[in-house]
Amino acid sequence: MLTLFTTPKPFSGHIGVIQRNALKSWTLLHPDVEVIVFGDDEGAAEVCAELGLRHEPHVERKENGTKGVRSIFGRAQEIARYDRLCYCNCDIILMADFRRAAETAAGWREKFLMIGRRWDVDVTEPIHFSATDWQDTLAERARREGFQRLYYNIDYFLFPRGLYRNIPDLVIGRNCWDQWLVWRARAAGEPVVDASDAVCAVHQNHDYSYHPKGMAGVWYDEGTQGNFRQAGGWSCLHTIEDAQWRLTPAGVAPNRWWVVAPARRRARRAFSAVRAFTRTRVWHPFLDRTRTLREALGLRQAKLGALRRRSGPKRHWLDQ
């Protein structure tokens, strides 16, 4: 018995299609599953009525429209029909393997936090849920065409009622609020289970046009910076790497690598500091001193910058 809850973006265009896909998939997990949708976003009431979901239109918002974690998680824990809840981002498709993972974890412990990595897949059309093999087809496509995101992308949180009290003034839709949720469970002494190997949670790719500065705005704007401060800084941000347990075909087993997660974080931040130092103290002075020669050779800064960017993947905000 499970209560899933979420908060959507407006149900328009492509984002409307993938959110409807996600919500419909949740209703198929079990006949008695409860789904609560928070927010008065465009189309939310109509979709909830169509799919038989519970609609809670009131959500605390900031001036820029971002929604408060405290109001959503607090209210969900008050009104949920069941004592086991799961917050899931509204673009994530969940399938039978999620239900099996939840049942396995619940049979292992009464209290825990279950999280996991997602699979990014391009989905542009409504899913035909009437097809008997839609889950197998989608999971196979995700593993063949998709990409399993890294430890810092956390899109679902399965937890017991009452775990999240006294939540800081965090907002959904920016960085750090999800990492704080993992830290809070660890700080409360609850076991954290990584279900990445057992659950194919499908994230339907979308753009970031809802933010004026796109993905960079989501990663670096004042909302993210505010979340970082409200969460308590680096020491209160954990990721999937910090899970002490993992879900395997044989059940829940120890994750012996979690002990090195803090050292990995420190190493990544140190590496990023070295990169920043190199960029400001070596790269930029080099460009200034060689400008005349580069212009004579037709090597402009933009071309050199493009070559430099291709030398390695972009670092996530948490690794800066």
C-alpha positions as CSV (number, residue, x, y, z in Angstrom):
1,M,0.0,0.0,0.0
2,L,1.6,3.2,-1.2
3,T,0.9,6.9,-1.6
4,L,2.7,8.6,-4.5
5,F,2.8,12.4,-4.6
6,T,4.3,14.9,-6.9
7,T,3.9,18.5,-8.3
8,P,3.8,19.1,-12.0
9,K,4.6,21.8,-14.5
10,P,1.7,23.1,-16.7
11,F,0.2,20.4,-18.8
12,S,0.9,21.9,-22.2
13,G,2.9,20.8,-25.2
14,H,5.5,18.1,-24.8
15,I,5.8,18.4,-21.0
16,G,2.1,17.8,-20.8
17,V,2.4,14.6,-22.7
18,I,5.2,13.1,-20.6
19,Q,3.6,14.1,-17.3
20,R,0.4,12.4,-18.3
21,N,2.5,9.3,-19.3
22,A,4.2,9.3,-15.9
23,L,1.0,9.8,-13.8
24,K,-0.8,7.1,-15.8
25,S,2.1,4.6,-15.2
26,W,1.8,5.2,-11.4
27,T,-1.9,4.3,-11.4
28,L,-1.0,0.9,-12.9
29,L,1.4,-0.1,-10.2
30,H,-1.4,-1.5,-8.0
31,P,-5.2,-1.1,-8.0
32,D,-5.1,0.5,-4.5
33,V,-2.2,2.9,-5.1
34,E,-2.9,6.5,-4.1
35,V,-1.6,9.4,-6.2
36,I,-1.7,13.0,-5.0
37,V,-0.9,15.9,-7.3
38,F,0.0,19.2,-5.6
39,G,-0.4,22.6,-7.3
40,D,-2.8,24.6,-9.4
41,D,-0.8,24.4,-12.5
42,E,-2.5,24.6,-15.9
43,G,-4.4,21.4,-16.7
44,A,-3.6,19.7,-13.3
45,A,-7.3,19.6,-12.1
46,E,-8.4,18.2,-15.5
47,V,-5.8,15.5,-15.6
48,C,-6.5,14.5,-12.0
49,A,-10.2,14.2,-12.8
50,E,-9.5,12.1,-15.9
51,L,-7.1,9.7,-14.2
52,G,-8.8,9.5,-10.8
53,L,-6.0,11.2,-8.9
54,R,-6.3,13.3,-5.7
55,H,-5.7,17.0,-6.4
56,E,-4.4,19.4,-3.8
57,P,-4.2,22.7,-5.5
58,H,-2.7,24.8,-2.7
59,V,1.1,24.9,-2.6
60,E,3.4,27.6,-1.0
61,R,5.3,29.4,-3.8
62,K,8.1,31.9,-4.0
63,E,7.8,35.1,-5.9
64,N,9.4,33.4,-9.0
65,G,6.8,30.6,-8.8
66,T,9.0,27.8,-7.4
67,K,7.2,25.5,-4.9
68,G,8.2,24.9,-1.4
69,V,9.4,21.4,-0.4
70,R,8.1,21.9,3.1
71,S,4.5,22.6,2.1
72,I,4.3,19.6,-0.2
73,F,6.1,17.0,1.9
74,G,4.4,18.3,5.1
75,R,0.9,18.2,3.7
76,A,1.5,14.8,2.0
77,Q,2.5,13.2,5.3
78,E,-0.6,14.7,6.9
79,I,-3.2,13.5,4.4
80,A,-1.7,10.4,2.8
81,R,-3.9,7.3,3.0
82,Y,-1.0,5.0,3.6
83,D,2.0,5.2,5.9
84,R,4.5,4.5,3.1
85,L,4.9,7.5,0.8
86,C,6.9,8.2,-2.3
87,Y,7.7,11.6,-3.8
88,C,8.5,11.2,-7.5
89,N,9.2,13.8,-10.1
90,C,6.3,14.2,-12.5
91,D,8.3,13.1,-15.6
92,I,9.3,9.7,-14.3
93,I,7.6,6.5,-15.5
94,L,7.5,3.8,-12.9
95,M,6.8,0.1,-13.7
96,A,6.3,-3.2,-12.0
97,D,10.0,-3.5,-11.0
98,F,9.5,-0.4,-8.8
99,R,6.6,-2.1,-7.0
100,R,8.7,-5.2,-6.5
101,A,11.6,-3.2,-5.2
102,A,9.3,-1.4,-2.7
103,E,7.8,-4.6,-1.5
104,T,11.3,-6.2,-1.1
105,A,12.6,-3.2,0.9
106,A,9.4,-3.1,3.0
107,G,9.8,-6.8,3.9
108,W,13.4,-6.1,4.9
109,R,12.8,-3.1,7.3
110,E,9.8,-1.1,8.4
111,K,11.6,2.2,8.1
112,F,14.0,3.1,5.2
113,L,14.6,5.6,2.4
114,M,14.7,4.0,-1.1
115,I,16.2,6.0,-3.9
116,G,17.8,5.2,-7.3
117,R,19.3,6.4,-10.5
118,R,17.1,7.1,-13.5
119,W,17.3,6.3,-17.2
120,D,17.0,9.2,-19.6
121,V,15.0,8.4,-22.7
122,D,13.5,10.5,-25.5
123,V,9.7,10.1,-25.3
124,T,7.6,12.4,-27.5
125,E,4.2,10.7,-27.8
126,P,1.6,9.2,-25.4
127,I,2.5,5.7,-24.3
128,H,0.0,3.0,-25.4
129,F,-0.6,1.5,-21.9
130,S,-3.2,-0.9,-23.4
131,A,-0.4,-2.9,-25.0
132,T,0.4,-5.9,-22.8
133,D,4.2,-5.5,-23.4
134,W,4.5,-1.7,-22.9
135,Q,6.7,-2.1,-19.8
136,D,9.1,-4.6,-21.3
137,T,9.4,-2.6,-24.5
138,L,10.1,0.7,-22.7
139,A,12.6,-0.9,-20.3
140,E,14.4,-2.6,-23.1
141,R,14.5,0.7,-25.1
142,A,15.8,2.6,-22.0
143,R,18.7,0.2,-21.6
144,R,19.5,0.2,-25.3
145,E,19.0,3.8,-26.3
146,G,19.0,5.7,-23.0
147,F,21.5,6.8,-20.5
148,Q,21.6,6.0,-16.8
149,R,22.2,9.2,-14.9
150,L,24.9,9.5,-12.2
151,Y,24.7,9.5,-8.4
152,Y,23.5,13.1,-8.0
153,N,20.2,12.8,-10.1
154,I,17.6,11.6,-7.6
155,D,14.0,11.5,-8.8
156,Y,12.1,9.3,-6.4
157,F,12.1,9.0,-2.6
158,L,10.2,6.1,-0.9
159,F,10.0,6.7,2.9
160,P,7.8,6.2,5.9
161,R,5.4,8.8,7.1
162,G,7.0,11.2,9.6
163,L,10.5,11.0,8.3
164,Y,10.6,14.5,7.0
165,R,9.7,17.1,9.7
166,N,11.2,20.6,10.2
167,I,12.1,20.9,6.6
168,P,14.2,24.0,5.7
169,D,12.9,26.6,3.3
170,L,13.9,24.6,0.2
171,V,12.3,24.8,-3.3
172,I,11.6,22.1,-5.8
173,G,12.9,22.5,-9.3
174,R,16.4,23.7,-8.3
175,N,19.4,21.8,-7.0
176,C,20.2,20.6,-3.5
177,W,16.7,20.0,-2.1
178,D,16.9,16.3,-3.1
179,Q,20.4,15.8,-1.7
180,W,19.2,17.3,1.6
181,L,16.4,14.6,1.7
182,V,19.1,11.9,1.5
183,W,21.2,13.6,4.2
184,R,18.1,13.9,6.5
185,A,17.4,10.2,6.3
186,R,21.0,9.4,7.2
187,A,21.0,12.0,10.0
188,A,17.9,10.4,11.4
189,G,19.5,7.0,11.5
190,E,17.3,5.5,8.8
191,P,18.9,3.1,6.3
192,V,19.2,4.4,2.7
193,V,18.7,1.8,0.0
194,D,20.0,2.3,-3.6
195,A,17.6,0.5,-5.9
196,S,19.4,1.6,-9.1
197,D,20.2,-1.9,-10.2
198,A,16.6,-3.2,-9.6
199,V,14.5,-0.3,-10.9
200,C,14.3,1.1,-14.4
201,A,12.8,4.5,-13.6
202,V,12.4,6.2,-17.0
203,H,13.0,9.9,-17.1
204,Q,11.4,11.3,-20.3
205,N,13.8,13.9,-21.6
206,H,12.6,17.5,-21.9
207,D,14.0,20.9,-22.4
208,Y,14.4,23.6,-19.7
209,S,12.5,26.4,-21.4
210,Y,10.6,26.9,-18.2
211,H,13.7,28.8,-16.9
212,P,14.8,31.9,-18.7
213,K,18.4,30.7,-18.7
214,G,17.7,27.1,-19.4
215,M,19.5,24.3,-17.6
216,A,22.3,26.6,-16.5
217,G,19.7,28.7,-14.8
218,V,18.3,25.7,-12.9
219,W,21.8,24.7,-11.8
220,Y,23.2,28.1,-10.8
221,D,20.4,30.6,-10.1
222,E,19.5,32.1,-6.8
223,G,17.0,29.3,-6.1
224,T,19.8,26.8,-6.2
225,Q,22.1,29.0,-4.2
226,G,19.3,29.6,-1.7
227,N,18.7,25.8,-1.4
228,F,22.4,25.3,-0.7
229,R,22.4,27.8,2.1
230,Q,19.1,26.6,3.6
231,A,20.2,23.0,3.5
232,G,23.3,23.8,5.5
233,G,26.0,23.6,2.9
234,W,28.1,20.7,1.7
235,S,28.0,18.7,5.0
236,C,24.2,18.4,4.6
237,L,24.1,17.2,1.0
238,H,24.2,13.5,0.3
239,T,23.6,11.6,-2.9
240,I,23.0,8.0,-4.0
241,E,26.7,7.3,-3.3
242,D,25.9,7.6,0.4
243,A,23.4,4.7,0.5
244,Q,24.6,2.1,2.9
245,W,22.5,-0.6,1.3
246,R,21.6,-1.6,-2.3
247,L,18.9,-3.8,-3.8
248,T,20.1,-6.9,-5.5
249,P,18.3,-9.9,-7.1
250,A,18.9,-11.7,-3.8
251,G,17.4,-8.9,-1.7
252,V,18.9,-6.0,0.2
253,A,22.7,-6.2,0.6
254,P,25.4,-3.9,2.1
255,N,26.9,-1.3,-0.1
256,R,30.5,-1.3,1.1
257,W,31.5,1.7,-1.1
258,W,29.3,4.2,0.8
259,V,32.1,4.9,3.3
260,V,34.3,6.5,0.6
261,A,31.5,8.8,-0.6
262,P,32.7,11.8,1.5
263,A,36.2,11.4,0.3
264,R,35.0,11.3,-3.3
265,R,33.1,14.5,-2.8
266,R,36.1,16.2,-1.3
267,A,38.3,14.9,-4.2
268,R,35.8,16.2,-6.8
269,R,35.6,19.6,-5.2
270,A,39.4,19.8,-5.0
271,F,39.7,18.8,-8.6
272,S,37.2,21.5,-9.6
273,A,39.1,24.1,-7.5
274,V,42.3,23.1,-9.4
275,R,40.4,23.5,-12.7
276,A,39.1,26.9,-11.7
277,F,42.6,28.0,-10.6
278,T,44.1,26.8,-13.9
279,R,41.4,28.6,-15.9
280,T,41.8,32.0,-14.1
281,R,45.6,31.9,-13.5
282,V,46.9,29.9,-16.5
283,W,44.4,29.7,-19.3
284,H,43.1,33.3,-19.3
285,P,46.6,34.9,-19.0
286,F,47.8,32.6,-21.8
287,L,45.0,33.8,-24.1
288,D,45.8,37.5,-23.2
289,R,49.5,37.1,-24.0
290,T,49.1,35.2,-27.2
291,R,46.2,37.2,-28.7
292,T,48.3,38.9,-31.4
293,L,49.9,35.6,-32.5
294,R,46.6,33.7,-32.5
295,E,44.9,36.4,-34.5
296,A,47.7,36.2,-37.1
297,L,47.3,32.4,-37.2
298,G,43.5,32.6,-37.4
299,L,43.1,30.9,-33.9
300,R,40.4,32.8,-32.1
301,Q,39.5,32.3,-28.4
302,A,36.2,30.8,-29.3
303,K,37.8,28.0,-31.3
304,L,40.3,27.3,-28.5
305,G,37.5,27.3,-25.9
306,A,35.5,24.8,-28.0
307,L,38.5,22.5,-28.1
308,R,39.1,22.9,-24.4
309,R,35.4,22.1,-23.6
310,R,35.5,19.0,-25.7
311,S,38.4,17.7,-23.6
312,G,36.1,16.5,-20.8
313,P,32.4,16.3,-19.7
314,K,30.7,19.2,-18.0
315,R,30.9,19.0,-14.2
316,H,27.7,19.1,-12.2
317,W,27.0,21.9,-9.8
318,L,27.7,19.7,-6.8
319,D,31.2,19.1,-8.1
320,Q,32.1,22.7,-8.6
